Every structure is written in structure tokens, then in C-alpha cells.
Amino acid sequence: MMAGSWKTLKLLLVILTVLVAFSDQFQRKSFIKVSEETAVDDFVPETLSYLNDQYNQDSKDPYSFRIIRVLRVQSLVTDHLEYRILVELWRTKCLKPAFNSSCALQDGKQDKQVTCYFSVYVNPWDEKYKILKKECKDSKFPVTATWKNLLFFSAHSKQG
């Protein structure tokens, strides 16, 4: 009878160990899939539109901005979809809140370009988006499409 109790106790310990291991794994974010995307892949255009709208809502600039170049898009799949996006936005001639894709770009002294990195939670089926991280900087020159640009953002976000 004593041997049966020990076997039951060992079985319970094994189950407890497995449960602890799984709960620890769920607390860590394990990516199921990480891949590079294009600006026209599934759900990316809608996400870019959301980001453009949010940027304009949050910006204190009186003029609307428009995403001109998509430099990089990376998708990460965990228990949700997350995009890491690097874009170049330019100031348009349209005053807020008016904005549409036909707004002409500013030139001369009013010209302004901004490069932004966004990490955004996406639930495309429910059309839900949430910006997890946003880092922007003024830029006058075309930005190359590498994640090395993020070194600038990371260094400056730690200072601020």
C-alpha cells in the first residue's frame, strides 16, 4: 500500500512540475512566427492607415502628415499579431483635421519629414489596433530601410 502512495505522490510532483514549466513558458513571450512583410501584405495597409491617423491625432502640428515611404515591416505572431513598422511621414498642405491621400506635400520652409518606428498590436478580425511603442525623429534625408535606425531611437528614448 505504501508503494502505491509513493507512486501517486511522484505522479502529482511530475504533474506539478509540468504545470509550473508551462505557466513559466506562457509568461515569456514566445514568438510563433517572425517574418518580413511588404506594405501590401494582408492587414498591413489597414495598419498603416491606422498609424497615419493616430500620428495626426497625437501630433501638435497644425498640418496633417502622410506616410510617404514604408521602410520596413516585420510581423510577429504570438497570442496576437504585432507589427514593427518603420515609416517616413511628410507634412502636407492640409490643415487638421482635414486629411486625405491627395493632400499635397509641403515644400520650402514648411517642409518637414519625420521617421517613425511603431510597434503595434493588431487584431484585424475585430479591427482593433493599439500602439505599443512609438518613436519618431525629424529627418531631412531619405532613411535607409534597416533596423540600425532604431539604435538612434533606443539611445534617445532612454535619455528622455
Buried (B, 14 or more C-beta within 10 A) or exposed (E): EEEEEEEEEEEEEEEEEEEEEEEEEEEEEEEEEEEEBEBEBEBBEEBBEBBBEBBBEEBEBEBBBBBEBBBBBBBBEEEEBBBBBBBBBBBBEBEBEEBEEEBEBBEEEEEBBBBBBBBBBBEEEEEEBEBEEBBBBEBEEEBEBEEEBBEBBEEEEEEE
